[in-house]
Amino acid sequence: MINGILKEASAKMDGAIEATQSAFGNVRTGRANPGLFANIPVEYYGTPTPMQQLASFQVPEARTILITPYDRGALTDIENALRNSDIGANPANDGNVIRVTLPELTEERRKEYVKIVKGDAEEGRISVRNVRRKAKEQLERIQKDGEAGEDEVKHALGELDEITKKKVDEIDSLLAAKEKELLEV
């Protein structure tokens, strides 16, 4: 039972790390990345729909992305969503595809992105700590109910703390790598 709780906590912490990594992928680093555009909401027949459900993405050049809608009727809706987004790109519509050329990143914009990434990393750390707190409560409940001895639970709590530290360190190393990538000119 104790091992099950630790495995479940570790798996949930891995999920928090993946979510953090995904959030990092949505932050621009000077190269075109379809992840930047995937979750931009597009007003499609009156319903906000993620862009990834309406179009395919291609990256022909480092700073250019081609967005091809599955339904040509959505072309102007997608273009408007891109113009209204905070990406800072100017889409060009040729009637079939939308070509988006991303501008060079200024130092000020890079620092803004670093702040966003730090916030995403902190959210990841908080998620990991919340998983730890819930697992700790489960372990203490097991001890209180007499299903496990005090020594077993104490040992399990030590393992839980080690797992938590390892996962938080993993998020920190992902943050350091992303920060370096963002500040690289």
Solvent accessible surface area in square Angstrom, and as a share of the most:
residue,aa,sasa,rsa
1,M,158,0.70
2,I,30,0.15
3,N,103,0.53
4,G,43,0.41
5,I,16,0.08
6,L,9,0.04
7,K,151,0.64
8,E,80,0.36
9,A,4,0.03
10,S,28,0.18
11,A,63,0.49
12,K,107,0.45
13,M,0,0.00
14,D,54,0.28
15,G,36,0.34
16,A,12,0.09
17,I,9,0.04
18,E,112,0.50
19,A,65,0.50
20,T,5,0.03
21,Q,91,0.40
22,S,68,0.44
23,A,30,0.23
24,F,10,0.04
25,G,28,0.27
26,N,60,0.31
27,V,12,0.07
28,R,5,0.02
29,T,18,0.10
30,G,19,0.18
31,R,130,0.47
32,A,12,0.09
33,N,53,0.27
34,P,50,0.31
35,G,23,0.22
36,L,20,0.10
37,F,0,0.00
38,A,14,0.11
39,N,93,0.48
40,I,19,0.09
41,P,88,0.55
42,V,0,0.00
43,E,102,0.46
44,Y,48,0.18
45,Y,179,0.68
46,G,62,0.60
47,T,79,0.46
48,P,91,0.57
49,T,19,0.11
50,P,45,0.28
51,M,0,0.00
52,Q,90,0.40
53,Q,112,0.50
54,L,14,0.07
55,A,1,0.01
56,S,44,0.29
57,F,42,0.17
58,Q,105,0.47
59,V,64,0.37
60,P,72,0.45
61,E,108,0.48
62,A,68,0.53
63,R,80,0.29
64,T,8,0.05
65,I,0,0.00
66,L,27,0.13
67,I,0,0.00
68,T,49,0.28
69,P,10,0.07
70,Y,148,0.56
71,D,50,0.26
72,R,163,0.59
73,G,56,0.54
74,A,0,0.00
75,L,13,0.06
76,T,79,0.46
77,D,44,0.23
78,I,0,0.00
79,E,23,0.10
80,N,81,0.41
81,A,13,0.10
82,L,5,0.02
83,R,121,0.44
84,N,128,0.66
85,S,26,0.17
86,D,121,0.63
87,I,15,0.08
88,G,50,0.48
89,A,15,0.12
90,N,111,0.57
91,P,5,0.03
92,A,60,0.46
93,N,53,0.27
94,D,98,0.51
95,G,41,0.39
96,N,75,0.39
97,V,30,0.17
98,I,0,0.00
99,R,107,0.39
100,V,0,0.00
101,T,68,0.40
102,L,0,0.00
103,P,58,0.37
104,E,118,0.53
105,L,15,0.08
106,T,86,0.50
107,E,117,0.52
108,E,128,0.58
109,R,65,0.24
110,R,21,0.08
111,K,107,0.45
112,E,72,0.32
113,Y,16,0.06
114,V,13,0.08
115,K,149,0.63
116,I,86,0.44
117,V,1,0.00
118,K,97,0.41
119,G,34,0.32
120,D,28,0.15
121,A,0,0.00
122,E,67,0.30
123,E,115,0.51
124,G,4,0.04
125,R,37,0.14
126,I,82,0.42
127,S,46,0.30
128,V,0,0.00
129,R,111,0.40
130,N,57,0.29
131,V,23,0.13
132,R,65,0.24
133,R,113,0.41
134,K,116,0.49
135,A,4,0.03
136,K,65,0.28
137,E,78,0.35
138,Q,65,0.29
139,L,0,0.00
140,E,77,0.35
141,R,133,0.49
142,I,11,0.06
143,Q,64,0.28
144,K,177,0.75
145,D,91,0.47
146,G,62,0.59
147,E,107,0.48
148,A,16,0.12
149,G,36,0.35
150,E,119,0.53
151,D,116,0.60
152,E,98,0.44
153,V,1,0.01
154,K,143,0.60
155,H,125,0.56
156,A,2,0.01
157,L,37,0.18
158,G,35,0.33
159,E,64,0.29
160,L,0,0.00
161,D,64,0.33
162,E,122,0.55
163,I,37,0.19
164,T,12,0.07
165,K,133,0.56
166,K,129,0.55
167,K,15,0.06
168,V,24,0.14
169,D,65,0.34
170,E,71,0.32
171,I,0,0.00
172,D,55,0.29
173,S,65,0.42
174,L,41,0.21
175,L,20,0.10
176,A,60,0.46
177,A,61,0.47
178,K,22,0.09
179,E,42,0.19
180,K,145,0.62
181,E,58,0.26
182,L,0,0.00
183,L,83,0.41
184,E,108,0.49
185,V,164,0.94
